[in-house]
Amino acid sequence: MIKIALQKILYVVFMLLIISIISFGAIHLAPNSFFASGELNPNITAESLQQLKKIYGLDKSLFMQFVSWLNALIHLDFGISFASGKMVKDEILSRLPITLIINIISMVFVFVVSIYFGIKSAFRQNSKYDKMTKNISLISYAMPSFYLALILIILFAVKWKLFPISGLHSPTKLVGFAYVLDEAWHLVLPIFVMVFGGVGSLIMYIRSLSLNILKSDYIFFAKARGISNKDLFWRYLLPNLSPPVVTILGLSLPGLIGGSVILESIFSINGMGLLFYQSALSRDYPVIMGILIISAFLTLLGNIIADLVLLKLNPFAKNR
């Protein structure tokens, strides 16, 4: 296990290096730069712009910029934000908690709901319940998240005034449990949008896997012995569903940030998604690179966790 863990660590380091090279080059190939608006301002001299570029290290060659950034990254320093002048690490850490809270809660609901309805639909194949589940899954899969968010805001926030339109807190100052309850009330619509948008394909995937398992010979003989559906689920279905579900769960970790860009922008939630969107518009290179590296790390971490859990579930896999 230790040997495998070391191999995974080396793999992460190598992949982060490759991803950082590609990301750094792609960002700098984009048109314009952070100083594009200043270059069009007649009140700013060329000497002032050159001085600013020197301060931020943009007067160096692209290779030297990358070497400087990589050297800082080794020391867990993502640099200074062009837009705010603050440390990128502090900017990310200040916005990361709310993004993690939203996405972890959404992920838990997505997997619980998908597993429940996917398995139940498989047990009731071709019934009215199964058809209804497939129709709802199709709507979930086809519905754009931003469109659903706008519909919910119009209905539940503007027309019926049941939920807040945007933000995380009410204007009035609240403390203690009232503060937490107020924040939870603001997050109902964003979390619902993320859950509804995520369950569609996963329900159908789990339903398909469950049907394949239920058609197996060992399930046929188990039913012939008179086994109940409850025992069938715990003894046969769930153990065989665990490996693919764990794999999907590991691959879902990068969505903790990437999936929040649109929703945090629509609901004005001051998290990592909104920070990435604002930084991309302003060409704030250090912030963009910091978020991309964190997203890449989460992707690789998810793969490693999934592999180790699968190895624990199936120890014979290491001999293959």
PERA-V835766 format. One record per pair of residues at least 6 apart in sequence whose C-alpha atoms are under 6 Angstrom apart, sorted by the first residue. I is the first residue (numbers start at 1). GAP is how many residues later the second one is. D is the distance in Angstrom with one decimal. If there is no record, write none. Layout:
i,gap,d
I,GAP,D
I,GAP,D
This chain:
i,gap,d
33,250,5.6
34,248,5.8
34,249,4.9
53,6,5.5
78,10,5.6
78,212,5.8
79,9,5.7
79,207,6.0
80,6,5.6
80,7,4.5
80,8,5.3
81,7,5.5
81,205,5.9
82,202,5.6
88,199,5.7
95,176,4.5
95,177,5.4
96,176,5.7
98,173,6.0
99,172,5.3
103,153,5.2
106,85,5.7
106,89,5.4
110,85,5.3
110,89,5.4
114,85,5.6
114,88,5.9
114,89,4.5
118,85,4.6
118,88,5.2
118,89,4.3
119,88,5.6
121,9,4.8
122,85,5.2
122,89,5.6
137,63,3.9
140,56,6.0
140,57,5.3
140,60,4.8
141,59,4.8
141,60,6.0
156,6,5.3
156,7,5.9
157,6,4.9
157,7,5.6
157,8,5.2
164,22,5.8
166,101,4.5
166,102,5.5
167,101,5.2
167,102,5.2
168,15,5.4
168,18,5.5
169,14,5.5
243,67,5.9
246,60,5.9
247,59,5.3
250,52,4.1
250,53,5.5
250,56,5.1
251,51,5.7
253,45,5.8
253,49,5.7
254,41,5.4
254,44,5.3
254,45,4.9
260,13,4.7
261,12,3.7
261,13,5.6
264,9,5.9
264,10,5.4
265,9,5.3
